[in-house]
């Protein structure tokens, strides 16, 4: 009896196209990581198999399985307790581009106290829970507090905590990445910030008031001063139009979600 062993290419094509859970379950044990990745990417793969791949020996397989969790809420708590910090970080970022959806509060609570700062920071960007967000605003890590600025639900009061944060990285992130805020008054204060890095972030924010550019045009820092004077003549000389369009499109998200103060 002749046993035909599928080639690697054939196995990968089968993993990509099969609609049979049993076939995909078998392929999830294939020795090739590329086949296992294809199984994780296949929408027909069942939850049990994805859960198995979340614990794969190879990091890229685990990460691909984590990427598949968007429509599998029953696996979110499993992923939140994964020993792989990258799996937890991918989970925390799962709905970063979908402001109408969030992880279950119980899952967010686990991620919000994760020992890996990247996980807490990504949770800060995406959480829709006021209590969790307030806790992350006070996180001891400046990198985590900085990522709070990117949450479109942030209120003016909460943004004020970021624009007055003791750490310049947090203030710069607020200037550069805030969606709903900072407002013009906050940006003008940041344009006078003691940190040249913060003032630079204001200068390169496409929707800052012209008065902020005028202030930085008299900056004590030569690089800030030169770029501000260029911007006063032609803003496109320092910020490319595609970057401006992208930033404005991102900020248009905020009015469509409820602020934490509403």
Buried (B, 14 or more C-beta within 10 A) or exposed (E): EEEEEEEEEEBBBBBBEBEEBEBBBBBBEBEEBBBBBBBBBBEEBBBEBBBBBBBBEEEBBBBBBBBBBEEBBEBBBBBBEBEBBBBBBBBBBBBEEEBEEBBEBEBBBBBBEBEBBBBBBBBBBBBBBEEBBEBBBEBEBBBBBBBBBBBBBBBBEBBBBBBBBEBBBBBBBBBBBBBBBBBEEBBBBBBEBEBBBBBBBBBBBBEBBEEBBBBBBEBEBEEBBEBBBBBBEEBEEBBEEEEBEEBEEBBEBBEEBEBBEE
